[in-house]
Amino acid sequence: MIRPAKLPIALVGVIAVLGGTVAAAATQVESRITIRNTRPLYHGQVRSAEASCLASRKVILFRRAAGPDQRIGVDNGTSQSGAWKVWVGPTNLHSGDRFYAKTPSHRPPLAAGNVRCLRAKSATVDFGD
């Protein structure tokens, strides 16, 4: 039987041991995303100082709108170099349309270490510029 006075000491010891196994906080790495409105419409590059933050990034293309911006398309995985593209059909393009791209935060596979790639948003480009 454990005496009541020893129970709190035992719990402190268990908490201290378990606390040592908690993973260290992820290293947060800045990301940038570019957008171009030349063929193929639209494309760009995810850039980062951390190579593991380039590949397999989701990129979402938006059209600016009076209300909520419209989600136009998605590239579900950038190339190894961070390249992305979303094809926009001619029926979805109108003079004066403005587009931008976003990439959400991303955790590369565990082999890349404890890294968290931060989200990014591109500049806005006009259709026809």
VEXMAR-988797 format. One record per residue: residue number from 0; residue in one letter; z, x, y of N, C-alpha, C in turn. Coordinates in Angstrom, 3 decimals. Layout:
N
+-----+---+----------+----------+----------+----------+----------+----------+----------+----------+----------+
|   k | r |     n.up |   n.east |  n.north |    ca.up |  ca.east | ca.north |     c.up |   c.east |  c.north |
+-----+---+----------+----------+----------+----------+----------+----------+----------+----------+----------+
| NUM | a |        Z |        X |        Y |        Z |        X |        Y |        Z |        X |        Y |
...
+-----+---+----------+----------+----------+----------+----------+----------+----------+----------+----------+
REM end
This chain:
129
+-----+---+----------+----------+----------+----------+----------+----------+----------+----------+----------+
|   k | r |     n.up |   n.east |  n.north |    ca.up |  ca.east | ca.north |     c.up |   c.east |  c.north |
+-----+---+----------+----------+----------+----------+----------+----------+----------+----------+----------+
|   0 | m |    0.000 |    0.840 |   -1.185 |    0.000 |    0.000 |    0.000 |    0.000 |    0.883 |    1.246 |
|   1 | i |   -0.837 |    0.522 |    2.201 |   -0.905 |    1.277 |    3.460 |    0.141 |    0.717 |    4.393 |
|   2 | r |    0.896 |    1.592 |    4.955 |    1.920 |    1.169 |    5.903 |    1.243 |    0.789 |    7.212 |
|   3 | p |    1.704 |   -0.249 |    7.905 |    1.077 |   -0.713 |    9.135 |    0.870 |    0.365 |   10.172 |
|   4 | a |    1.755 |    1.308 |   10.291 |    1.614 |    2.361 |   11.308 |    0.451 |    3.280 |   10.991 |
|   5 | k |    0.086 |    3.426 |    9.727 |   -0.999 |    4.332 |    9.340 |   -2.360 |    3.649 |    9.395 |
|   6 | l |   -2.425 |    2.334 |    9.374 |   -3.684 |    1.612 |    9.391 |   -4.513 |    1.919 |   10.640 |
|   7 | p |   -3.959 |    1.858 |   11.866 |   -4.766 |    2.195 |   13.032 |   -5.282 |    3.639 |   12.999 |
|   8 | i |   -4.508 |    4.551 |   12.497 |   -4.944 |    5.951 |   12.415 |   -6.113 |    6.070 |   11.438 |
|   9 | a |   -6.047 |    5.355 |   10.313 |   -7.132 |    5.385 |    9.335 |   -8.412 |    4.806 |    9.939 |
|  10 | l |   -8.299 |    3.717 |   10.701 |   -9.470 |    3.111 |   11.328 |  -10.100 |    4.044 |   12.355 |
|  11 | v |   -9.293 |    4.734 |   13.126 |   -9.816 |    5.696 |   14.099 |  -10.590 |    6.790 |   13.379 |
|  12 | g |  -10.090 |    7.248 |   12.256 |  -10.784 |    8.284 |   11.488 |  -12.126 |    7.801 |   10.972 |
|  13 | v |  -12.202 |    6.566 |   10.468 |  -13.461 |    6.003 |    9.966 |  -14.459 |    5.846 |   11.112 |
|  14 | i |  -14.009 |    5.347 |   12.248 |  -14.895 |    5.173 |   13.401 |  -15.430 |    6.511 |   13.874 |
|  15 | a |  -14.599 |    7.535 |   13.894 |  -15.041 |    8.863 |   14.325 |  -16.103 |    9.412 |   13.387 |
|  16 | v |  -15.938 |    9.210 |   12.093 |  -16.928 |    9.700 |   11.120 |  -18.235 |    8.938 |   11.273 |
|  17 | l |  -18.182 |    7.623 |   11.381 |  -19.393 |    6.831 |   11.523 |  -20.072 |    7.097 |   12.859 |
|  18 | g |  -19.329 |    7.297 |   13.894 |  -19.899 |    7.572 |   15.211 |  -20.727 |    8.834 |   15.213 |
|  19 | g |  -20.396 |    9.796 |   14.390 |  -21.145 |   11.044 |   14.321 |  -22.514 |   10.879 |   13.703 |
|  20 | t |  -22.744 |    9.760 |   13.015 |  -24.038 |    9.549 |   12.366 |  -25.013 |    8.781 |   13.247 |
|  21 | v |  -24.591 |    8.335 |   14.398 |  -25.470 |    7.582 |   15.289 |  -26.566 |    8.512 |   15.810 |
|  22 | a |  -27.796 |    8.045 |   15.766 |  -28.933 |    8.860 |   16.198 |  -28.864 |    9.143 |   17.697 |
|  23 | a |  -29.357 |   10.283 |   18.069 |  -29.411 |   10.638 |   19.484 |  -30.422 |    9.739 |   20.192 |
|  24 | a |  -30.232 |    9.533 |   21.481 |  -31.152 |    8.705 |   22.262 |  -32.544 |    9.323 |   22.256 |
|  25 | a |  -33.551 |    8.476 |   22.247 |  -34.935 |    8.948 |   22.239 |  -35.275 |    9.638 |   23.556 |
|  26 | t |  -36.117 |   10.638 |   23.467 |  -36.634 |   11.293 |   24.664 |  -37.701 |   10.387 |   25.244 |
|  27 | q |  -37.530 |    9.976 |   26.490 |  -38.497 |    9.089 |   27.124 |  -39.580 |    9.918 |   27.799 |
|  28 | v |  -40.830 |    9.597 |   27.475 |  -41.962 |   10.367 |   27.957 |  -42.869 |    9.469 |   28.801 |
|  29 | e |  -43.214 |    9.934 |   29.988 |  -44.111 |    9.187 |   30.887 |  -45.497 |    9.053 |   30.269 |
|  30 | s |  -46.142 |    7.948 |   30.552 |  -47.533 |    7.707 |   30.159 |  -48.290 |    7.237 |   31.395 |
|  31 | r |  -49.592 |    7.499 |   31.411 |  -50.478 |    6.969 |   32.452 |  -51.664 |    6.357 |   31.737 |
|  32 | i |  -52.301 |    5.396 |   32.385 |  -53.501 |    4.806 |   31.800 |  -54.567 |    4.694 |   32.889 |
|  33 | t |  -55.774 |    5.097 |   32.537 |  -56.891 |    4.991 |   33.472 |  -57.793 |    3.849 |   33.034 |
|  34 | i |  -58.606 |    3.371 |   33.968 |  -59.570 |    2.310 |   33.662 |  -60.868 |    2.629 |   34.388 |
|  35 | r |  -61.976 |    2.403 |   33.696 |  -63.319 |    2.583 |   34.266 |  -64.093 |    1.302 |   34.027 |
|  36 | n |  -64.962 |    0.978 |   34.970 |  -65.754 |   -0.249 |   34.824 |  -67.225 |    0.054 |   34.578 |
|  37 | t |  -67.500 |    1.188 |   33.966 |  -68.864 |    1.514 |   33.557 |  -68.993 |    1.230 |   32.069 |
|  38 | r |  -70.203 |    1.266 |   31.574 |  -70.408 |    0.960 |   30.154 |  -69.658 |    1.933 |   29.266 |
|  39 | p |  -69.001 |    1.507 |   28.179 |  -68.803 |    0.098 |   27.833 |  -67.728 |   -0.521 |   28.725 |
|  40 | l |  -67.974 |   -1.752 |   29.128 |  -66.994 |   -2.455 |   29.966 |  -65.852 |   -2.894 |   29.069 |
|  41 | y |  -64.722 |   -2.694 |   29.371 |  -64.024 |   -1.707 |   30.194 |  -63.467 |   -0.644 |   29.277 |
|  42 | h |  -63.200 |    0.547 |   29.806 |  -62.678 |    1.616 |   28.973 |  -61.813 |    2.537 |   29.825 |
|  43 | g |  -61.134 |    3.434 |   29.168 |  -60.284 |    4.376 |   29.892 |  -59.550 |    5.289 |   28.939 |
|  44 | q |  -58.456 |    5.821 |   29.424 |  -57.722 |    6.838 |   28.685 |  -56.225 |    6.650 |   28.915 |
|  45 | v |  -55.445 |    6.751 |   27.831 |  -54.000 |    6.850 |   27.954 |  -53.700 |    8.340 |   28.004 |
|  46 | r |  -52.891 |    8.746 |   28.971 |  -52.575 |   10.166 |   29.138 |  -51.069 |   10.360 |   29.122 |
|  47 | s |  -50.659 |   11.505 |   28.584 |  -49.245 |   11.848 |   28.518 |  -49.112 |   13.335 |   28.230 |
|  48 | a |  -48.020 |   13.918 |   28.664 |  -47.740 |   15.320 |   28.356 |  -47.389 |   15.487 |   26.873 |
|  49 | e |  -46.988 |   14.408 |   26.228 |  -46.624 |   14.405 |   24.810 |  -47.818 |   13.927 |   23.984 |
|  50 | a |  -48.359 |   14.798 |   23.151 |  -49.550 |   14.459 |   22.362 |  -49.333 |   13.241 |   21.471 |
|  51 | s |  -48.129 |   13.050 |   20.964 |  -47.875 |   11.912 |   20.074 |  -47.909 |   10.574 |   20.815 |
|  52 | c |  -47.977 |   10.605 |   22.146 |  -48.041 |    9.372 |   22.933 |  -49.478 |    8.941 |   23.218 |
|  53 | l |  -50.466 |    9.633 |   22.685 |  -51.863 |    9.308 |   22.974 |  -52.472 |    8.352 |   21.954 |
|  54 | a |  -52.300 |    8.627 |   20.687 |  -52.972 |    7.868 |   19.628 |  -52.232 |    6.579 |   19.284 |
|  55 | s |  -52.986 |    5.612 |   18.813 |  -52.458 |    4.351 |   18.279 |  -51.698 |    3.521 |   19.305 |
|  56 | r |  -52.081 |    3.628 |   20.563 |  -51.438 |    2.821 |   21.609 |  -52.210 |    1.525 |   21.794 |
|  57 | k |  -51.520 |    0.433 |   21.928 |  -52.131 |   -0.857 |   22.225 |  -52.443 |   -0.892 |   23.717 |
|  58 | v |  -53.647 |   -1.368 |   24.069 |  -54.044 |   -1.511 |   25.470 |  -54.508 |   -2.949 |   25.681 |
|  59 | i |  -53.991 |   -3.580 |   26.724 |  -54.331 |   -4.969 |   27.033 |  -55.057 |   -4.993 |   28.376 |
|  60 | l |  -56.223 |   -5.640 |   28.405 |  -57.015 |   -5.768 |   29.620 |  -56.731 |   -7.126 |   30.262 |
|  61 | f |  -56.464 |   -7.102 |   31.576 |  -56.170 |   -8.319 |   32.334 |  -57.153 |   -8.488 |   33.475 |
|  62 | r |  -57.406 |   -9.766 |   33.826 |  -58.161 |  -10.107 |   35.030 |  -57.163 |  -10.705 |   36.017 |
|  63 | r |  -57.178 |  -10.192 |   37.242 |  -56.294 |  -10.742 |   38.280 |  -56.708 |  -12.193 |   38.537 |
|  64 | a |  -55.722 |  -13.051 |   38.724 |  -55.981 |  -14.468 |   38.957 |  -55.005 |  -14.993 |   39.999 |
|  65 | a |  -55.316 |  -16.157 |   40.566 |  -54.456 |  -16.762 |   41.586 |  -53.073 |  -17.068 |   41.007 |
|  66 | g |  -53.023 |  -17.536 |   39.784 |  -51.753 |  -17.790 |   39.099 |  -51.416 |  -16.590 |   38.234 |
|  67 | p |  -50.959 |  -16.850 |   37.032 |  -50.720 |  -15.723 |   36.120 |  -52.037 |  -15.020 |   35.793 |
|  68 | d |  -52.002 |  -13.699 |   35.710 |  -53.216 |  -12.946 |   35.369 |  -53.665 |  -13.307 |   33.960 |
|  69 | q |  -54.994 |  -13.276 |   33.755 |  -55.570 |  -13.675 |   32.469 |  -55.706 |  -12.473 |   31.546 |
|  70 | r |  -55.248 |  -12.641 |   30.323 |  -55.421 |  -11.614 |   29.298 |  -56.843 |  -11.747 |   28.769 |
|  71 | i |  -57.651 |  -10.710 |   28.939 |  -59.069 |  -10.762 |   28.593 |  -59.345 |  -10.211 |   27.199 |
|  72 | g |  -58.686 |   -9.130 |   26.840 |  -58.935 |   -8.523 |   25.539 |  -57.931 |   -7.435 |   25.232 |
|  73 | v |  -58.003 |   -6.925 |   23.997 |  -57.037 |   -5.932 |   23.519 |  -57.753 |   -4.871 |   22.700 |
|  74 | d |  -57.339 |   -3.622 |   22.885 |  -57.681 |   -2.544 |   21.956 |  -56.380 |   -2.268 |   21.216 |
|  75 | n |  -56.364 |   -2.511 |   19.915 |  -55.125 |   -2.403 |   19.143 |  -54.753 |   -0.986 |   18.746 |
|  76 | g |  -55.546 |   -0.016 |   19.129 |  -55.184 |    1.360 |   18.786 |  -56.088 |    2.365 |   19.456 |
|  77 | t |  -55.531 |    3.116 |   20.401 |  -56.314 |    4.154 |   21.059 |  -56.686 |    5.243 |   20.057 |
|  78 | s |  -57.693 |    6.029 |   20.419 |  -58.119 |    7.140 |   19.563 |  -57.082 |    8.263 |   19.617 |
|  79 | q |  -57.296 |    9.306 |   18.843 |  -56.386 |   10.462 |   18.842 |  -56.265 |   11.066 |   20.233 |
|  80 | s |  -57.323 |   10.971 |   21.029 |  -57.304 |   11.550 |   22.379 |  -56.817 |   10.547 |   23.434 |
|  81 | g |  -56.499 |    9.313 |   23.018 |  -56.005 |    8.303 |   23.944 |  -57.075 |    7.389 |   24.507 |
|  82 | a |  -58.324 |    7.524 |   24.040 |  -59.417 |    6.700 |   24.559 |  -59.271 |    5.256 |   24.073 |
|  83 | w |  -59.613 |    4.321 |   24.968 |  -59.587 |    2.914 |   24.616 |  -60.807 |    2.222 |   25.213 |
|  84 | k |  -61.149 |    1.051 |   24.655 |  -62.224 |    0.244 |   25.232 |  -62.034 |   -1.213 |   24.822 |
|  85 | v |  -62.409 |   -2.083 |   25.752 |  -62.411 |   -3.522 |   25.505 |  -63.739 |   -4.030 |   26.033 |
|  86 | w |  -64.532 |   -4.601 |   25.158 |  -65.832 |   -5.123 |   25.568 |  -65.623 |   -6.493 |   26.189 |
|  87 | v |  -66.230 |   -6.695 |   27.348 |  -66.147 |   -7.973 |   28.053 |  -67.557 |   -8.531 |   28.140 |
|  88 | g |  -67.770 |   -9.675 |   27.555 |  -69.105 |  -10.288 |   27.555 |  -69.539 |  -10.718 |   28.943 |
|  89 | p |  -70.859 |  -10.780 |   29.174 |  -71.382 |  -11.124 |   30.496 |  -70.929 |  -12.487 |   31.002 |
|  90 | t |  -70.623 |  -13.418 |   30.094 |  -70.174 |  -14.739 |   30.543 |  -68.764 |  -14.689 |   31.121 |
|  91 | n |  -68.038 |  -13.618 |   30.855 |  -66.675 |  -13.475 |   31.381 |  -66.617 |  -12.646 |   32.653 |
|  92 | l |  -67.767 |  -12.232 |   33.169 |  -67.789 |  -11.381 |   34.355 |  -68.393 |  -12.136 |   35.532 |
|  93 | h |  -67.685 |  -12.089 |   36.644 |  -68.148 |  -12.753 |   37.857 |  -67.947 |  -11.815 |   39.032 |
|  94 | s |  -68.811 |  -11.894 |   39.994 |  -68.687 |  -11.060 |   41.183 |  -67.318 |  -11.268 |   41.812 |
|  95 | g |  -66.656 |  -10.172 |   42.152 |  -65.333 |  -10.241 |   42.770 |  -64.185 |  -10.209 |   41.787 |
|  96 | d |  -64.467 |  -10.274 |   40.475 |  -63.387 |  -10.173 |   39.490 |  -62.712 |   -8.808 |   39.590 |
|  97 | r |  -61.407 |   -8.792 |   39.395 |  -60.633 |   -7.550 |   39.442 |  -59.876 |   -7.408 |   38.127 |
|  98 | f |  -59.936 |   -6.210 |   37.536 |  -59.346 |   -5.955 |   36.227 |  -58.368 |   -4.790 |   36.272 |
|  99 | y |  -57.397 |   -4.824 |   35.364 |  -56.489 |   -3.695 |   35.158 |  -56.068 |   -3.686 |   33.693 |
| 100 | a |  -55.495 |   -2.570 |   33.260 |  -55.063 |   -2.424 |   31.875 |  -53.594 |   -2.035 |   31.826 |
| 101 | k |  -52.940 |   -2.442 |   30.742 |  -51.544 |   -2.077 |   30.507 |  -51.411 |   -1.557 |   29.085 |
| 102 | t |  -50.485 |   -0.641 |   28.899 |  -50.095 |   -0.222 |   27.561 |  -48.581 |   -0.356 |   27.473 |
| 103 | p |  -48.086 |   -1.073 |   26.466 |  -46.634 |   -1.229 |   26.349 |  -45.968 |    0.068 |   25.882 |
| 104 | s |  -44.649 |    0.096 |   25.964 |  -43.945 |    1.271 |   25.451 |  -44.219 |    1.371 |   23.949 |
| 105 | h |  -44.048 |    2.570 |   23.428 |  -44.497 |    2.844 |   22.059 |  -43.607 |    3.917 |   21.444 |
| 106 | r |  -43.255 |    3.743 |   20.194 |  -42.547 |    4.787 |   19.443 |  -43.508 |    5.331 |   18.400 |
| 107 | p |  -43.912 |    6.589 |   18.548 |  -44.801 |    7.187 |   17.549 |  -44.106 |    7.251 |   16.188 |
| 108 | p |  -44.848 |    7.514 |   15.118 |  -44.235 |    7.635 |   13.795 |  -43.101 |    8.665 |   13.823 |
| 109 | l |  -42.157 |    8.502 |   12.909 |  -40.988 |    9.382 |   12.878 |  -41.338 |   10.857 |   12.775 |
| 110 | a |  -42.486 |   11.172 |   12.205 |  -42.894 |   12.567 |   12.080 |  -43.043 |   13.233 |   13.443 |
| 111 | a |  -43.226 |   12.429 |   14.483 |  -43.418 |   12.972 |   15.822 |  -42.093 |   13.309 |   16.512 |
| 112 | g |  -40.980 |   13.009 |   15.878 |  -39.688 |   13.271 |   16.498 |  -39.153 |   12.011 |   17.149 |
| 113 | n |  -38.070 |   12.156 |   17.853 |  -37.405 |   11.011 |   18.468 |  -37.926 |   10.823 |   19.890 |
| 114 | v |  -39.123 |   10.239 |   19.996 |  -39.818 |   10.090 |   21.274 |  -40.067 |    8.617 |   21.543 |
| 115 | r |  -39.913 |    8.216 |   22.783 |  -40.306 |    6.870 |   23.216 |  -41.293 |    7.031 |   24.358 |
| 116 | c |  -42.529 |    6.601 |   24.133 |  -43.585 |    6.685 |   25.141 |  -43.439 |    5.475 |   26.059 |
| 117 | l |  -43.297 |    5.713 |   27.345 |  -43.063 |    4.633 |   28.298 |  -44.333 |    3.839 |   28.579 |
| 118 | r |  -44.163 |    2.592 |   28.980 |  -45.301 |    1.726 |   29.297 |  -46.010 |    2.236 |   30.546 |
| 119 | a |  -47.245 |    1.763 |   30.731 |  -48.027 |    2.184 |   31.891 |  -48.978 |    1.067 |   32.296 |
| 120 | k |  -49.358 |    1.088 |   33.565 |  -50.301 |    0.111 |   34.105 |  -51.329 |    0.871 |   34.930 |
| 121 | s |  -52.600 |    0.529 |   34.769 |  -53.674 |    1.219 |   35.490 |  -53.805 |    0.694 |   36.910 |
| 122 | a |  -54.645 |    1.360 |   37.667 |  -55.076 |    0.836 |   38.954 |  -55.950 |   -0.386 |   38.668 |
| 123 | t |  -56.249 |   -1.151 |   39.691 |  -57.137 |   -2.317 |   39.558 |  -58.538 |   -1.914 |   40.001 |
| 124 | v |  -59.543 |   -2.320 |   39.207 |  -60.939 |   -2.038 |   39.561 |  -61.687 |   -3.356 |   39.721 |
| 125 | d |  -62.659 |   -3.349 |   40.580 |  -63.482 |   -4.534 |   40.821 |  -64.702 |   -4.509 |   39.940 |
| 126 | f |  -65.111 |   -5.654 |   39.438 |  -66.359 |   -5.735 |   38.690 |  -67.517 |   -5.487 |   39.657 |
| 127 | g |  -68.416 |   -4.610 |   39.257 |  -69.582 |   -4.332 |   40.069 |  -69.432 |   -3.135 |   40.997 |
| 128 | d |  -68.245 |   -2.543 |   41.075 |  -68.063 |   -1.341 |   41.921 |  -68.724 |   -0.145 |   41.279 |
+-----+---+----------+----------+----------+----------+----------+----------+----------+----------+----------+
REM end
